[in-house]
C-alpha cells in the first residue's frame, strides 16, 4: 500500500471523482449523438471524411460501459477499505504490493494471482 491508509483512501476517492466526471461527460456526449442521429437532416452516413453517428455512438456506449464498470470496481475497493480488507488479495489472502496498488488502486489480486488467474474485472 502507499505510505498510509488515509493516502490510499484519498487516492481511491480521487480516482472515483475523476471516473464519475468521465461517466457524466461521456453520457452527455452520447445523449448529443443520439439526439443528432434522431434528426432526419443529420446524414453523415455518406461523409467519407468522418465517422458515422452510429460508429461514434457505439464507441461512446462502450466507453460509458467501461467507465461505469471502473466506477463499480472503485466502489468495491472503497468497501474493502472500510472493512479493513483493502490491499489484501481476494484470491490468496496475501498483501497486494504497494507498487501494484499505486498503479491500480482498485486491484483485487496480487501480481502472482493476477498472472495465474487474471480477474475479469479491472
C-alpha positions in Angstrom: 0.0 0.0 0.0 1.0 3.6 -0.1 2.6 5.1 3.0 -0.7 5.5 4.9 -4.2 4.2 4.8 -5.5 7.7 4.5 -3.5 8.3 1.4 -4.8 5.1 -0.1 -8.4 6.0 0.6 -7.8 9.6 -0.7 -6.3 8.1 -3.9 -9.4 5.9 -4.4 -11.7 8.8 -3.7 -9.9 11.0 -6.2 -10.0 8.2 -8.8 -13.7 7.8 -8.1 -14.3 11.5 -8.6 -12.4 11.5 -11.9 -14.2 8.4 -13.2 -17.6 9.8 -12.2 -16.8 13.0 -14.1 -15.8 11.0 -17.1 -19.0 8.9 -17.0 -21.1 12.1 -16.8 -19.1 13.7 -19.7 -19.4 10.7 -21.9 -23.1 10.3 -21.1 -23.6 13.9 -22.2 -21.8 13.3 -25.4 -23.7 10.1 -26.0 -27.0 12.0 -25.5 -25.9 14.6 -28.0 -25.0 11.9 -30.6 -28.3 10.1 -30.0 -30.2 13.4 -30.4 -28.2 14.2 -33.6 -28.9 10.8 -35.1 -32.6 11.3 -34.4 -32.5 14.4 -36.6 -33.6 13.4 -40.1 -31.4 16.1 -41.6 -28.3 14.6 -39.9 -27.0 12.4 -42.7 -23.3 11.8 -42.1 -23.5 8.3 -43.5 -22.1 9.4 -46.7 -19.3 11.6 -45.3 -16.0 10.0 -46.5 -14.0 12.2 -44.1 -15.6 11.3 -40.8 -17.1 8.5 -38.8 -20.8 7.9 -38.9 -23.0 8.8 -36.0 -23.7 5.1 -35.5 -20.0 4.4 -35.1 -19.5 7.3 -32.8 -22.5 6.2 -30.7 -21.1 2.7 -30.5 -17.7 4.0 -29.3 -19.3 6.2 -26.7 -21.6 3.4 -25.4 -18.5 1.2 -25.0 -16.6 3.9 -23.2 -19.5 4.6 -20.8 -19.9 0.9 -20.0 -16.1 0.6 -19.3 -16.2 3.7 -17.2 -19.2 2.5 -15.2 -17.5 -0.9 -14.6 -14.4 1.0 -13.4 -16.6 3.0 -11.0 -18.1 -0.2 -9.6 -14.6 -1.5 -9.1 -13.5 1.6 -7.2 -16.6 1.5 -5.1 -15.8 -2.2 -4.3 -12.3 -1.2 -3.3 -13.6 1.6 -1.1 -15.9 -1.0 0.6 -12.8 -3.3 1.1 -11.0 -0.3 2.6 -13.9 0.4 5.0 -13.9 -3.3 6.1 -10.2 -3.3 6.6 -9.6 -5.7 3.7 -8.1 -3.2 1.2 -4.7 -4.3 0.0 -5.3 -8.0 0.6 -5.5 -10.3 -2.4 -9.0 -11.7 -2.8 -7.6 -15.0 -4.2 -4.8 -15.9 -1.9 -5.2 -13.6 1.1 -1.6 -12.2 0.9 -0.9 -8.5 0.7 -1.1 -6.8 -2.7 2.1 -4.9 -3.3 2.3 -1.2 -2.8 3.6 -0.7 -6.4 0.6 -2.5 -7.8 -1.9 -0.6 -5.7 -0.2 2.7 -6.7 -0.8 1.8 -10.4 -4.1 0.0 -9.9 -5.7 1.4 -6.7 -8.8 -0.9 -7.1 -6.7 -4.1 -7.6 -8.3 -7.2 -6.2 -5.4 -9.5 -6.7 -1.7 -9.6 -6.0 0.6 -9.9 -9.1 1.1 -13.6 -8.7 -2.6 -14.4 -8.6 -3.3 -12.0 -11.4 -0.8 -13.8 -13.6 -2.1 -17.2 -12.7 -5.8 -16.4 -13.0 -6.5 -13.0 -14.4 -9.6 -11.3 -13.0 -12.3 -10.4 -15.5 -12.5 -7.1 -13.6 -10.3 -4.1 -13.7 
